[in-house]
Amino acid sequence: MEPSDAEAVLKIYQEGIDTGQATFQTSAPSWDDWDKSHLQDLRFVATLNNQVAGWVALSPVSSRCVYAGVAEVSIYIGNSFRGQKIGFSLMQQIIEASEEAGYWTLQAGIFRENTASIALHHKCRFRTIGFREKVGEMNGVWRDTVLLERRSTVVGVK
């Protein structure tokens, strides 16, 4: 992902927001805010026909040193590119890159209704570890999130 991808990344993020199934966010942040909250070396875009089709990025889960190898994954695919296995390719890329960077756990919190995203994560060896019931209110409806994690088989293994 390059700074020149910013407009497309935020557009795809907004498309996800607009579904009502991707995040509690109501609008995409500024690029500066987005950029500051995601790890610089662990963010990728997928392109198709010279267009950004989707993106994946990691965010730190904590500033405490004990969690240095744990990150939260965010993945978004543009509306017109869904169903083309772009999400799987991006997920494979971020898993490999995160392990090369020393990350042993990737985690995600996904709305219970977002079955496509949950299925993608399961396909990529994330496991459901629980859920947070009525963790936030959105448009007058309390939403649950499914908690998933993927433990590396190469980093943090003894």
Buried (B, 14 or more C-beta within 10 A) or exposed (E): BEEEBBEBBBBBBBBBBEEBBBBEEEEBEEBEEBBEEBBEEBBBBBEEEEEBBBBBBBEBBEEEEEEBBBBBBBBBBBEEBBEBEBBEBBBEBBBEBBBEBEBBBBBBBBBBBBEBBBEBBEEBBBEEEEBEEEBEEBEEEEBBBBBBBBBBEEBBEE
